[in-house]
Amino acid sequence: MKKRNINFQNTIVNLSKHYDDLVERYGNNVKSSQQSNKKTRDIRMLNLVKYIDLKRKITILDFGCGTGYLFNYLKKNNFRGFYTGIDISNKAILKAKEVYQKHKNCNFKTINIFKNPLKKKFDYIIINGTFNNNTKNNWQWMKKSLKILIKITKKKIIFNNLSIYVDYFDKRLFYIHPSKVLNFVKSELNKNCILDHSYILKKNVLPYEFTTVILKDE
């Protein structure tokens, strides 16, 4: 157990530095979150947010929020609730605070949930691309993250992964079999869930990403 905690700390440190460097280089740009372009990012946002009723005054936690692009998307779609974004990259959080400082319905924090678990509960938790970098221990820390986050979820956790059903593998990224995620969710988190592997991010390219929705028992 001690060794696993050390590995998680190394993972957090490495990822934090990686995204600090991207924010330092690109600022409030799609590339600072390691995404290819705004078009595919918006498609990805749509497939995460479609499981949420934005007309209600809900609370959303964005786990791995980067510079706050999800809040920007929500804002453009008449979001009426309160948004909290957390990230391990301090430079990303500082940039998000700078960009959205005039908005009263958002908050950004630098937090490592393994050291400082959140106590406040949120209606929805969204996780976009947070599990995609190859850290060598992705599966372990992904499961641990979800086990922590399910405790503070009132309604749904919505997250995405890169699928093994692709025609090209990037060694820097983490790909996983959808059934492995589904089996874990149903056996250890909640049997009531959705897995969507149907959406296409780029034309003439295999669907290389899938979204999982964990519905919390009310």
ZINORDA-V561289 format. One record per pair of residues at least 24 apart in sequence whose ideal C-beta (glycine too) atoms are under 7 Angstrom apart, sorted by the first residue. I is the first residue (numbers start at 1). J is the second residue. If there is no record, write none. Layout:
I & J
I & J
This chain:
4 & 140
7 & 137
8 & 114
8 & 141
11 & 135
11 & 137
11 & 141
12 & 88
12 & 112
14 & 135
15 & 88
15 & 133
15 & 135
16 & 88
16 & 89
19 & 89
19 & 92
20 & 89
20 & 90
20 & 91
23 & 67
23 & 89
23 & 91
23 & 92
23 & 95
24 & 91
27 & 95
28 & 67
28 & 95
28 & 99
32 & 66
32 & 67
33 & 66
33 & 67
33 & 69
33 & 129
34 & 129
35 & 129
40 & 201
40 & 202
41 & 69
42 & 73
43 & 199
43 & 201
44 & 128
44 & 160
44 & 201
45 & 70
45 & 73
47 & 196
47 & 199
47 & 211
48 & 126
48 & 128
48 & 158
48 & 160
48 & 211
49 & 73
51 & 156
51 & 158
51 & 213
52 & 124
54 & 78
54 & 79
55 & 80
56 & 81
57 & 81
58 & 123
58 & 124
59 & 122
59 & 123
60 & 122
60 & 123
60 & 124
60 & 126
61 & 86
61 & 122
61 & 125
62 & 126
63 & 125
63 & 127
63 & 130
63 & 149
64 & 127
64 & 128
64 & 130
65 & 96
65 & 108
66 & 92
67 & 92
67 & 95
67 & 96
67 & 99
68 & 96
68 & 99
68 & 100
68 & 108
70 & 126
70 & 128
71 & 100
71 & 106
81 & 105
84 & 122
86 & 111
88 & 112
113 & 145
113 & 148
117 & 148
118 & 152
120 & 152
121 & 152
121 & 154
122 & 152
122 & 153
122 & 154
123 & 154
123 & 155
124 & 155
124 & 156
124 & 158
125 & 149
125 & 153
125 & 157
126 & 158
127 & 159
128 & 160
129 & 160
131 & 161
131 & 174
132 & 162
132 & 173
132 & 174
133 & 172
133 & 173
133 & 174
134 & 171
134 & 172
134 & 173
134 & 174
138 & 174
143 & 184
146 & 189
150 & 189
150 & 214
153 & 216
154 & 216
155 & 216
156 & 213
156 & 214
156 & 215
156 & 216
157 & 214
158 & 211
158 & 213
159 & 212
160 & 209
160 & 210
160 & 211
161 & 209
161 & 210
162 & 208
162 & 209
163 & 197
163 & 208
163 & 209
163 & 210
165 & 206
166 & 206
166 & 208
167 & 206
178 & 210
181 & 212
185 & 212
185 & 214
189 & 214
190 & 214
190 & 215
190 & 216
190 & 217
192 & 217
